[in-house]
C-alpha cells in the first residue's frame, strides 16, 4: 500500500469481515458467493468457507445459530411446478417456519399448476398475511391470502411448497436467495466506516479465493460537504485469501453509472484493475485524487501550561513549540501529521501536564466488596451475568451487618455506565439499565459508607454498544451454598467463590 488512507480502508474492511463472521454461525453457509470470471452466483460448502475464513484468522462456528432472516423464494427442497392428469393437480399449500410445518386444506385452496413465489406483510398487533402466488389449472395467475398470528421471530415463513400428488411429476426445487449480512460500523484511525461483506469470491474451478467488501462513510448521521478521509464515496475492496495484496475497485463505470455487484466481481481480475494495483503510483494517485481533496500545509503549536523558571516562578508567557507540515492530498497530509504527533506527544510529556498542581482526595475508610449475579441467564450464554461492586466505607458494620444491609437489594444491569469519582471513598462504577438506576445503587452504598454522592464528588455517565459491556439482567447478591458474597476487603474473592468465575466491572 502506498498511503495511510488506503491502509485505513483495508484495516476497516478486515475488521468488518471478522466481526461479521464472529456472529454469522451456520448462516455463513448462506453468504452470497460469486465466481470471479463471470460474477455468477455459486453454492459453496462449509469446508471451503472454513478454509477461506481461516486464511484471514477469523473465528467461525459453523454449527452456531443462523442469525439471518429467512430469504423469500425458497421451497425447502420441494417442487413448485407440476405436470399432472386433469383433476389431479395439488390443492394444498404447505409452509415451514423454525417452529414446524403447517398447511391449508383443500377446502380453501383451488387446484393449481405452479407456485411462483410468496411474500409476507405485517397487519399489526402480531397479525401477518402470507401471500402465495400461483398459476391455476387454467393458466391464470392468482394469489392466495393466508392470515396467521406471529408470536415470535420463529413464526416467520421460511419456505412454501406443495405435496406432489402420486400421479404427477414435479420440477426441480426452488432455491432460496443468498444472504448479504448486515454491515458493521468500524473505527479505523480517526474515522468510522460502514463495512459490508458483499460476497465471497470463488475461482473458476469453484475453489474459494477471497472476500469482497464495500466500504463507505458512516451513514448513521446525515453527511454533506466535500469528500474527505472519513466522508468517502463507496469503495469496493477485494482481499485475496491466498496472500495477494488488496484490490480496490471503482464502483462507477466508464459511462458514469454505478456497476452491479456481478460486474464488480468480474473486474477483480480485470487487467486494467491489475495495472492500477500493481503498476502503481500514477494510477493509484489518479484513483484517490478523485475521492480525496487536496489540503493546504499548515502548522501545529503546543504551548506549556505550568512551566517554571530556575527559581520556581511560573513563566509568562508560557513557552510554545511549533511544527510545520506540507500540503498535499488528505492521505499525504495525514501521513505528515502522524509523524509529527510523536514529537508533539514527547514534548507534552516533557512539560507539566494540564494543571499547575491540585491534588486527589485522600482515600478514607475500609474496603467493602460485593459480588452480584443475575437471576436469569446472561445474553448469548447459559450462565448468569456476574458483577463486582466495591467502595470504601467509614461505617462500623461488620460482615454480618453488611450482609443484612445488602442481602435484599436488587438492581437492573444494562448499557449505561454510571461512575462516581473525586471523593474519599474511591472510584465507583455501575453498569445499569439507566442513569437513575446506576445512581440508585451508588446512593444506597453511600448511606452505608457515610457519604452523600450528590454533594461530594462527581458523577460521570457514558454508554456502550460493545457486546462485552452493557449486558442486561436483574442483579441480586451472589450466593453459593448459603454464603453470600459480601466481604470487608478489596478483592473479588470470597470463601465460596468458584475457580474460573469472572466478574465484570
Secondary structure, DSSP 8 states (H G I E B T S, - for coil): ---HHHHHHHHHHHHHHHHHHHTTGGGGGGB-EEETTT--EE---HHHHHHHHHHTT----TTS---S---TT--TT-BSBEE--TT-S---EEEEETTEEEEE-TTT---EEEEEEEEEEEEETTEEEEEEEEEETTS-EEEEEEEEE--SGGGS--EEE----TT-EE--B-----B----EEEEETTEEEEEEEEEEEE-TTS-EEEEEEEEEE--SS---SS--SSS---EEEEEETTS---EEE-SB-TTS-B--HHHHHHGGG-HHHHHHHHT-HHHHHHHHHTTS-EE--EEEEEE-SS-B-TTS-B-SS--EEEEEE--EEHHHHHHHHHHHHHHHHHHHHHS--SSS--------SEEEEEEEEEEEE-TTSSSEEEEEEEEEE-----HHHHHHHHTT-EEEE-SEEEEEESSTT--EEEEESSHHHHHHHHHHHHHHHT--TTTSSEEEEEE---TTS---EEEEE-EETTEE-EESSSSS--TT--TT---B-
